[in-house]
Amino acid sequence: MDELIEILNEVKPDVDFSAEKGLIDNSVLDSFDIVQIVMKLNEHYDIEIGAQDINPDNFNSAESLLALVEKLQ
C-alpha cells in the first residue's frame, strides 16, 4: 500500500490518500489526474488498466486502486 500511496502522491501531493474515500465522488481527482495515475500504475506494476476498469468503484480510494492492481497482476 505504501508504494501505491507514493505513486498517488506524485500525481496529487496535496491529497491524503490514506484517509480519502471519495476521490471521484468528491471530485478530488479530475480526468487528467486519472490519466496520469493509470499511466504510472501501468508502468510501475507492469499491468494494463483498460477503459472498462476506469470507473468510480476502482478509483474512489487507495484501497480500491490497490485491489484493482492486485486483480490485474
N, CA, C and O atoms as a printed pandas DataFrame, in Angstrom:
     atom_number atom_name residue_name chain_id  residue_number  x_coord  y_coord  z_coord
0              1         N          MET        A               1    0.824   -1.200    0.000
1              2        CA          MET        A               1    0.000    0.000    0.000
2              3         C          MET        A               1    0.864    1.259    0.000
3              4         O          MET        A               1    0.545    2.236   -0.677
4              5         N          ASP        A               2    1.971    1.232    0.768
5              6        CA          ASP        A               2    2.831    2.417    0.841
6              7         C          ASP        A               2    3.376    2.803   -0.527
7              8         O          ASP        A               2    3.476    3.982   -0.864
8              9         N          GLU        A               3    3.726    1.786   -1.307
9             10        CA          GLU        A               3    4.244    2.024   -2.653
10            11         C          GLU        A               3    3.188    2.725   -3.516
11            12         O          GLU        A               3    3.500    3.663   -4.249
12            13         N          LEU        A               4    1.959    2.268   -3.423
13            14        CA          LEU        A               4    0.862    2.870   -4.179
14            15         C          LEU        A               4    0.622    4.310   -3.725
15            16         O          LEU        A               4    0.421    5.193   -4.558
16            17         N          ILE        A               5    0.640    4.551   -2.437
17            18        CA          ILE        A               5    0.437    5.907   -1.905
18            19         C          ILE        A               5    1.516    6.849   -2.435
19            20         O          ILE        A               5    1.225    7.997   -2.772
20            21         N          GLU        A               6    2.752    6.374   -2.509
21            22        CA          GLU        A               6    3.840    7.192   -3.055
22            23         C          GLU        A               6    3.559    7.585   -4.502
23            24         O          GLU        A               6    3.770    8.734   -4.889
24            25         N          ILE        A               7    3.088    6.641   -5.291
25            26        CA          ILE        A               7    2.759    6.910   -6.692
26            27         C          ILE        A               7    1.631    7.935   -6.780
27            28         O          ILE        A               7    1.700    8.873   -7.574
28            29         N          LEU        A               8    0.603    7.756   -5.970
29            30        CA          LEU        A               8   -0.523    8.687   -5.982
30            31         C          LEU        A               8   -0.080   10.082   -5.543
31            32         O          LEU        A               8   -0.556   11.080   -6.083
32            33         N          ASN        A               9    0.815   10.158   -4.582
33            34        CA          ASN        A               9    1.316   11.449   -4.106
34            35         C          ASN        A               9    2.137   12.174   -5.164
35            36         O          ASN        A               9    2.203   13.403   -5.161
36            37         N          GLU        A              10    2.764   11.422   -6.071
37            38        CA          GLU        A              10    3.478   12.050   -7.179
38            39         C          GLU        A              10    2.506   12.807   -8.085
39            40         O          GLU        A              10    2.844   13.854   -8.637
40            41         N          VAL        A              11    1.311   12.271   -8.228
41            42        CA          VAL        A              11    0.300   12.887   -9.094
42            43         C          VAL        A              11   -0.403   14.037   -8.383
43            44         O          VAL        A              11   -0.619   15.095   -8.973
44            45         N          LYS        A              12   -0.756   13.835   -7.128
45            46        CA          LYS        A              12   -1.560   14.811   -6.388
46            47         C          LYS        A              12   -1.034   14.883   -4.946
47            48         O          LYS        A              12   -1.616   14.267   -4.053
48            49         N          PRO        A              13    0.044   15.617   -4.710
49            50        CA          PRO        A              13    0.692   15.613   -3.392
50            51         C          PRO        A              13   -0.122   16.232   -2.261
51            52         O          PRO        A              13    0.180   15.996   -1.091
52            53         N          ASP        A              14   -1.125   17.002   -2.576
53            54        CA          ASP        A              14   -1.904   17.689   -1.539
54            55         C          ASP        A              14   -3.087   16.871   -1.011
55            56         O          ASP        A              14   -3.888   17.386   -0.231
56            57         N          VAL        A              15   -3.207   15.615   -1.423
57            58        CA          VAL        A              15   -4.333   14.763   -1.012
58            59         C          VAL        A              15   -3.843   13.717   -0.010
59            60         O          VAL        A              15   -2.769   13.139   -0.180
60            61         N          ASP        A              16   -4.632   13.483    1.027
61            62        CA          ASP        A              16   -4.332   12.419    1.989
62            63         C          ASP        A              16   -4.973   11.129    1.483
63            64         O          ASP        A              16   -6.110   10.809    1.831
64            65         N          PHE        A              17   -4.242   10.406    0.670
65            66        CA          PHE        A              17   -4.782    9.202    0.040
66            67         C          PHE        A              17   -5.080    8.090    1.042
67            68         O          PHE        A              17   -5.885    7.201    0.767
68            69         N          SER        A              18   -4.436    8.141    2.192
69            70        CA          SER        A              18   -4.701    7.128    3.216
70            71         C          SER        A              18   -6.084    7.296    3.824
71            72         O          SER        A              18   -6.695    6.316    4.251
72            73         N          ALA        A              19   -6.582    8.519    3.867
73            74        CA          ALA        A              19   -7.860    8.802    4.522
74            75         C          ALA        A              19   -9.016    9.042    3.556
75            76         O          ALA        A              19  -10.164    8.747    3.887
76            77         N          GLU        A              20   -8.732    9.566    2.380
77            78        CA          GLU        A              20   -9.785    9.957    1.440
78            79         C          GLU        A              20  -10.456    8.731    0.829
79            80         O          GLU        A              20   -9.785    7.861    0.273
80            81         N          LYS        A              21  -11.773    8.667    0.934
81            82        CA          LYS        A              21  -12.538    7.529    0.412
82            83         C          LYS        A              21  -13.467    7.924   -0.734
83            84         O          LYS        A              21  -14.234    7.097   -1.226
84            85         N          GLY        A              22  -13.399    9.191   -1.160
85            86        CA          GLY        A              22  -14.270    9.651   -2.236
86            87         C          GLY        A              22  -13.506   10.428   -3.288
87            88         O          GLY        A              22  -13.892   11.540   -3.648
88            89         N          LEU        A              23  -12.421    9.845   -3.784
89            90        CA          LEU        A              23  -11.566   10.548   -4.735
90            91         C          LEU        A              23  -12.331   10.983   -5.979
91            92         O          LEU        A              23  -12.080   12.061   -6.518
92            93         N          ILE        A              24  -13.244   10.167   -6.427
93            94        CA          ILE        A              24  -14.064   10.506   -7.591
94            95         C          ILE        A              24  -15.344   11.199   -7.141
95            96         O          ILE        A              24  -15.692   12.264   -7.652
96            97         N          ASP        A              25  -16.042   10.595   -6.187
97            98        CA          ASP        A              25  -17.329   11.133   -5.731
98            99         C          ASP        A              25  -17.213   12.563   -5.214
99           100         O          ASP        A              25  -18.137   13.360   -5.379
100          101         N          ASN        A              26  -16.080   12.892   -4.589
101          102        CA          ASN        A              26  -15.875   14.233   -4.027
102          103         C          ASN        A              26  -15.055   15.134   -4.950
103          104         O          ASN        A              26  -14.603   16.201   -4.535
104          105         N          SER        A              27  -14.866   14.715   -6.179
105          106        CA          SER        A              27  -14.134   15.482   -7.202
106          107         C          SER        A              27  -12.719   15.855   -6.771
107          108         O          SER        A              27  -12.222   16.928   -7.112
108          109         N          VAL        A              28  -12.079   14.967   -6.025
109          110        CA          VAL        A              28  -10.685   15.191   -5.627
110          111         C          VAL        A              28   -9.775   14.988   -6.836
111          112         O          VAL        A              28   -8.811   15.729   -7.027
112          113         N          LEU        A              29  -10.087   13.984   -7.645
113          114        CA          LEU        A              29   -9.333   13.708   -8.861
114          115         C          LEU        A              29  -10.121   14.159  -10.074
115          116         O          LEU        A              29  -11.331   13.942  -10.152
116          117         N          ASP        A              30   -9.427   14.796  -11.035
117          118        CA          ASP        A              30  -10.079   15.122  -12.298
118          119         C          ASP        A              30   -9.600   14.136  -13.366
119          120         O          ASP        A              30   -8.792   13.252  -13.079
120          121         N          SER        A              31  -10.083   14.282  -14.564
121          122        CA          SER        A              31   -9.770   13.311  -15.619
122          123         C          SER        A              31   -8.278   13.279  -15.934
123          124         O          SER        A              31   -7.739   12.214  -16.238
124          125         N          PHE        A              32   -7.606   14.415  -15.868
125          126        CA          PHE        A              32   -6.167   14.449  -16.119
126          127         C          PHE        A              32   -5.412   13.668  -15.049
127          128         O          PHE        A              32   -4.473   12.934  -15.357
128          129         N          ASP        A              33   -5.825   13.828  -13.789
129          130        CA          ASP        A              33   -5.213   13.065  -12.694
130          131         C          ASP        A              33   -5.380   11.565  -12.930
131          132         O          ASP        A              33   -4.442   10.792  -12.734
132          133         N          ILE        A              34   -6.559   11.165  -13.345
133          134        CA          ILE        A              34   -6.840    9.750  -13.563
134          135         C          ILE        A              34   -5.959    9.186  -14.681
135          136         O          ILE        A              34   -5.426    8.083  -14.565
136          137         N          VAL        A              35   -5.815    9.951  -15.757
137          138        CA          VAL        A              35   -4.947    9.509  -16.850
138          139         C          VAL        A              35   -3.513    9.338  -16.355
139          140         O          VAL        A              35   -2.855    8.352  -16.686
140          141         N          GLN        A              36   -3.028   10.293  -15.566
141          142        CA          GLN        A              36   -1.672   10.194  -15.022
142          143         C          GLN        A              36   -1.525    8.974  -14.113
143          144         O          GLN        A              36   -0.528    8.256  -14.185
144          145         N          ILE        A              37   -2.513    8.749  -13.269
145          146        CA          ILE        A              37   -2.469    7.605  -12.358
146          147         C          ILE        A              37   -2.452    6.301  -13.147
147          148         O          ILE        A              37   -1.669    5.401  -12.841
148          149         N          VAL        A              38   -3.296    6.194  -14.146
149          150        CA          VAL        A              38   -3.347    4.986  -14.974
150          151         C          VAL        A              38   -1.986    4.737  -15.626
151          152         O          VAL        A              38   -1.483    3.614  -15.614
152          153         N          MET        A              39   -1.398    5.785  -16.191
153          154        CA          MET        A              39   -0.092    5.629  -16.850
154          155         C          MET        A              39    0.978    5.183  -15.856
155          156         O          MET        A              39    1.760    4.279  -16.152
156          157         N          LYS        A              40    1.016    5.805  -14.689
157          158        CA          LYS        A              40    2.022    5.464  -13.687
158          159         C          LYS        A              40    1.832    4.040  -13.155
159          160         O          LYS        A              40    2.805    3.306  -12.983
160          161         N          LEU        A              41    0.587    3.654  -12.896
161          162        CA          LEU        A              41    0.321    2.306  -12.393
162          163         C          LEU        A              41    0.638    1.254  -13.448
163          164         O          LEU        A              41    1.219    0.215  -13.133
164          165         N          ASN        A              42    0.265    1.512  -14.689
165          166        CA          ASN        A              42    0.571    0.577  -15.775
166          167         C          ASN        A              42    2.079    0.350  -15.868
167          168         O          ASN        A              42    2.547   -0.783  -15.989
168          169         N          GLU        A              43    2.825    1.448  -15.810
169          170        CA          GLU        A              43    4.277    1.353  -15.942
170          171         C          GLU        A              43    4.909    0.697  -14.712
171          172         O          GLU        A              43    5.722   -0.219  -14.842
172          173         N          HIS        A              44    4.539    1.159  -13.538
173          174        CA          HIS        A              44    5.177    0.689  -12.308
174          175         C          HIS        A              44    4.887   -0.789  -12.025
175          176         O          HIS        A              44    5.785   -1.545  -11.656
176          177         N          TYR        A              45    3.642   -1.183  -12.199
177          178        CA          TYR        A              45    3.236   -2.554  -11.867
178          179         C          TYR        A              45    3.211   -3.489  -13.078
179          180         O          TYR        A              45    2.875   -4.666  -12.945
180          181         N          ASP        A              46    3.566   -2.967  -14.263
181          182        CA          ASP        A              46    3.556   -3.747  -15.495
182          183         C          ASP        A              46    2.196   -4.418  -15.709
183          184         O          ASP        A              46    2.099   -5.627  -15.919
184          185         N          ILE        A              47    1.157   -3.591  -15.647
185          186        CA          ILE        A              47   -0.216   -4.054  -15.865
186          187         C          ILE        A              47   -0.833   -3.223  -16.982
187          188         O          ILE        A              47   -0.210   -2.285  -17.480
188          189         N          GLU        A              48   -2.037   -3.559  -17.368
189          190        CA          GLU        A              48   -2.775   -2.797  -18.370
190          191         C          GLU        A              48   -4.164   -2.491  -17.819
191          192         O          GLU        A              48   -5.038   -3.358  -17.790
192          193         N          ILE        A              49   -4.357   -1.251  -17.386
193          194        CA          ILE        A              49   -5.670   -0.813  -16.908
194          195         C          ILE        A              49   -6.458   -0.384  -18.133
195          196         O          ILE        A              49   -6.132    0.615  -18.775
196          197         N          GLY        A              50   -7.490   -1.140  -18.452
197          198        CA          GLY        A              50   -8.291   -0.855  -19.633
198          199         C          GLY        A              50   -9.408    0.135  -19.340
199          200         O          GLY        A              50   -9.685    0.462  -18.186
200          201         N          ALA        A              51  -10.036    0.600  -20.397
201          202        CA          ALA        A              51  -11.125    1.580  -20.262
202          203         C          ALA        A              51  -12.243    1.042  -19.376
203          204         O          ALA        A              51  -12.872    1.801  -18.638
204          205         N          GLN        A              52  -12.494   -0.269  -19.445
205          206        CA          GLN        A              52  -13.564   -0.868  -18.648
206          207         C          GLN        A              52  -13.247   -0.824  -17.153
207          208         O          GLN        A              52  -14.150   -0.932  -16.324
208          209         N          ASP        A              53  -11.958   -0.664  -16.803
209          210        CA          ASP        A              53  -11.551   -0.620  -15.400
210          211         C          ASP        A              53  -11.599    0.793  -14.814
211          212         O          ASP        A              53  -11.516    0.969  -13.599
212          213         N          ILE        A              54  -11.732    1.789  -15.678
213          214        CA          ILE        A              54  -11.719    3.174  -15.208
214          215         C          ILE        A              54  -13.142    3.583  -14.848
215          216         O          ILE        A              54  -13.905    4.078  -15.679
216          217         N          ASN        A              55  -13.470    3.356  -13.572
217          218        CA          ASN        A              55  -14.792    3.713  -13.066
218          219         C          ASN        A              55  -14.654    4.118  -11.592
219          220         O          ASN        A              55  -13.650    3.805  -10.953
220          221         N          PRO        A              56  -15.650    4.805  -11.064
221          222        CA          PRO        A              56  -15.556    5.283   -9.671
222          223         C          PRO        A              56  -15.291    4.190   -8.652
223          224         O          PRO        A              56  -14.583    4.423   -7.672
224          225         N          ASP        A              57  -15.842    3.004   -8.861
225          226        CA          ASP        A              57  -15.626    1.914   -7.903
226          227         C          ASP        A              57  -14.141    1.587   -7.740
227          228         O          ASP        A              57  -13.692    1.259   -6.642
228          229         N          ASN        A              58  -13.390    1.676   -8.823
229          230        CA          ASN        A              58  -11.970    1.340   -8.787
230          231         C          ASN        A              58  -11.072    2.511   -8.402
231          232         O          ASN        A              58   -9.917    2.302   -8.034
232          233         N          PHE        A              59  -11.582    3.740   -8.482
233          234        CA          PHE        A              59  -10.732    4.914   -8.300
234          235         C          PHE        A              59  -11.141    5.808   -7.130
235          236         O          PHE        A              59  -10.582    6.894   -6.974
236          237         N          ASN        A              60  -12.094    5.386   -6.309
237          238        CA          ASN        A              60  -12.566    6.234   -5.209
238          239         C          ASN        A              60  -11.622    6.278   -4.013
239          240         O          ASN        A              60  -11.690    7.208   -3.210
240          241         N          SER        A              61  -10.734    5.277   -3.882
241          242        CA          SER        A              61   -9.831    5.254   -2.730
242          243         C          SER        A              61   -8.556    4.511   -3.098
243          244         O          SER        A              61   -8.503    3.790   -4.094
244          245         N          ALA        A              62   -7.536    4.700   -2.278
245          246        CA          ALA        A              62   -6.289    3.961   -2.483
246          247         C          ALA        A              62   -6.538    2.466   -2.350
247          248         O          ALA        A              62   -5.937    1.666   -3.067
248          249         N          GLU        A              63   -7.418    2.090   -1.441
249          250        CA          GLU        A              63   -7.729    0.676   -1.244
250          251         C          GLU        A              63   -8.339    0.061   -2.499
251          252         O          GLU        A              63   -7.974   -1.045   -2.896
252          253         N          SER        A              64   -9.270    0.782   -3.119
253          254        CA          SER        A              64   -9.898    0.244   -4.323
254          255         C          SER        A              64   -8.908    0.196   -5.482
255          256         O          SER        A              64   -8.974   -0.709   -6.315
256          257         N          LEU        A              65   -7.995    1.159   -5.543
257          258        CA          LEU        A              65   -6.957    1.123   -6.567
258          259         C          LEU        A              65   -6.007   -0.055   -6.346
259          260         O          LEU        A              65   -5.603   -0.718   -7.302
260          261         N          LEU        A              66   -5.658   -0.307   -5.109
261          262        CA          LEU        A              66   -4.786   -1.440   -4.807
262          263         C          LEU        A              66   -5.464   -2.755   -5.187
263          264         O          LEU        A              66   -4.822   -3.652   -5.732
264          265         N          ALA        A              67   -6.747   -2.868   -4.903
265          266        CA          ALA        A              67   -7.499   -4.077   -5.284
266          267         C          ALA        A              67   -7.484   -4.256   -6.804
267          268         O          ALA        A              67   -7.350   -5.378   -7.292
268          269         N          LEU        A              68   -7.620   -3.165   -7.549
269          270        CA          LEU        A              68   -7.578   -3.234   -9.000
270          271         C          LEU        A              68   -6.198   -3.696   -9.477
271          272         O          LEU        A              68   -6.094   -4.570  -10.338
272          273         N          VAL        A              69   -5.150   -3.108   -8.918
273          274        CA          VAL        A              69   -3.789   -3.501   -9.292
274          275         C          VAL        A              69   -3.570   -4.984   -9.016
275          276         O          VAL        A              69   -3.036   -5.704   -9.860
276          277         N          GLU        A              70   -3.981   -5.437   -7.840
277          278        CA          GLU        A              70   -3.781   -6.845   -7.486
278          279         C          GLU        A              70   -4.568   -7.769   -8.400
279          280         O          GLU        A              70   -4.104   -8.857   -8.738
280          281         N          LYS        A              71   -5.757   -7.339   -8.799
281          282        CA          LYS        A              71   -6.583   -8.145   -9.719
282          283         C          LYS        A              71   -5.914   -8.274  -11.084
283          284         O          LYS        A              71   -5.992   -9.322  -11.724
284          285         N          LEU        A              72   -5.257   -7.203  -11.523
285          286        CA          LEU        A              72   -4.671   -7.184  -12.863
286          287         C          LEU        A              72   -3.257   -7.787  -12.920
287          288         O          LEU        A              72   -2.732   -8.030  -14.006
288          289         N          GLN        A              73   -2.655   -8.022  -11.776
289          290        CA          GLN        A              73   -1.306   -8.591  -11.776
290          291         C          GLN        A              73   -1.322  -10.068  -12.052
291          292         O          GLN        A              73   -0.267  -10.701  -12.087
